[in-house]
Amino acid sequence: MRIETEVTSKGALIIQLHGRMQLKDLQGMEARLKSLVRGHKAVIVDLSGLDVLFSMGLRALIMCAQLLDLKGGKLALMAPTENIMAVLQASGASQLIPICRDQAEAEAAVVLSPTV
């Protein structure tokens, strides 16, 4: 599995997951995701390139969402495949983490508007 990142013009970190999440990748993936989200308050995880989501991968995403929530940040999942969407819905994760179709929708879900 490959992980790539970029920061949008609105300041959201996009974490792109690519390939097949193998069991051997899970422990390293959780540590890497936590490390990436620590420096940000608006995080989008792009699932469009991910083939399979195991329960431990789902756990890592939920833990990152909780980590962000504790510091006043937000995490959204973007563009899951049909199979991954089924996992997110069956697990109840779709009730905990916003799931968005595209980058604009995901940015709207995570980027905090300045208070007036």
N, C-alpha and C positions, 0 to 999 in steps of 0.2 A: 504494500500500500504506500502511496505517495501523498505527502501533505505539502501544499503550497499556500502562501499567504499573500495578501495585498491589502492596502488600506484605500478605502474609497475617498472621493472628494469630500464626503460628509464626515469623514473621520471614523467610519466603521471598519473594523478588521474583518476581512473575509478569509475564512479558513476553508480551503478547497480540499476535499478528500477524494482521492482517485484510486481506482482498482478494487481489489478484493481484500477485505479486512480478514486476515488470517489470525488464528488463535495466537500465534507467536508475536503478532504485532500489537496485541491489545495492551499489555502492560506499558510498553514504550509509548503507545499512542496516548494513553491517559496522561502520562507524565508530560508529554510534549504539549498536549492540548491545554493542560493546566498552566504550563509555563507560558504559552502564547497568550492566554486570556488575562493573565495577571496584570499586564501593562495596559489594558484597555477596558472601557466601560460599555462599548457597543460592539458586539461580536455576532457575525453571521457565519454559520457553518453551511457551506455549499455541499449538498449531498448528491448532486446530479451525476457525478462521476464515480459514485460508490456502488459497487455491485451487490454487496451483502452487508447487513448490519446484525452482528451477534449481540446477545444480551449484555456482554461486558462492554462492547462499544457503546451501546445505549446508556449503560451506567456512566461511562465517561462523559457523555454529552450532558446527562442530567447533573452530574457533579460540577461540570463547568458552569452550567446555568445557575446552580446554587452558589457557586463561588462568586460569580458576577453579581447575583442578587444581594449578597452580603455587603458588597461595596457600592451598591446603588446602580449597578450596571444591568444590561439586558443581553440575552442571547436569543437568536432566532435561527431556525433551520430553514434552508432554502432548497427548493426544487428537488425533493426526494422522488426517486423512481416509484412506480406503482407498488412494487414489492416492499420497498423500504417504508412507504407510506402505510402499508398494511401493518407492518411491525409497529410503527409509531402509534397507530390507532389502537391496535390490540393490547399494547402494553400500557396505554393511558398516558404516554409521554406527550401526545398531542394536546392533552389538557394542561400540561405543565409548561410547555415550550411552544411559542408561536411557530407555526409552519407556514412558510410563505412561498408563493409561486415564482417570484423573480426578485431581482436585486432592489428595485424601487420599493416593493412591498416590504421586503426585509429591512431596508434602511428605515422606513417609516416606523417599523415595529421596535427598533433598537436605539435609534439616535434620539437623544433627549433634546427637546427644544429648550432654548435658553429661556429662563424665567424673566418676566418683565417687572 
